[in-house]
Amino acid sequence: MPYAFVLLIIANCFMTLAWYGHLKYLQAAPLWQVILISWGIAFFEYLFMIPATRMLSHQGWAMGQMKITQEVFTLLVFVPFMIYMFKQPFKLDYLWAGLCLLGCVYFVFRSQ
């Protein structure tokens, strides 16, 4: 399972860059180029995400459990990305959002 979590972190790094990196690095590029470059980056996200979800599925995780776990990793990757790459200030609301996600984790895993 920890190996799947490492893959999820790497996948989320690529996806966050694909979704938001163009706002910093490709502002002057035409939209069609931004889309193609983002798709190219997202390809690498799939190289890590698909094996991670297959591993978790083979370990008996339900789809809801995988999705909520994915969202936790998305927030863990996105907040530092936003702070360091885009110089956005940290807000306590991000902490509260993270706590809400932990509540989601509790509810999707409590029936096991």
C-alpha angles and dihedrals in degrees: 000000000000088000089056089050091053089051090050091053092049091046091051091050090057094044094048089051091048093050101040110013092086089065088067106026107030105035094130096043120104115258095248090057092047090052093049093047091047091050089051091053092044089056088069090050088059091050088064103029098054095053090045094053092044090053092050091045091052088051089059101260116155119233092250091054091050093048096049090047089051090053091052090054090046091058092044090055099036100053096056089042090054094046099044103030099037100026091231115162119251113247128196087235088075089057091050090048089052091051089051089053090051086055088053090051090052094052097046093047101037096084093061 
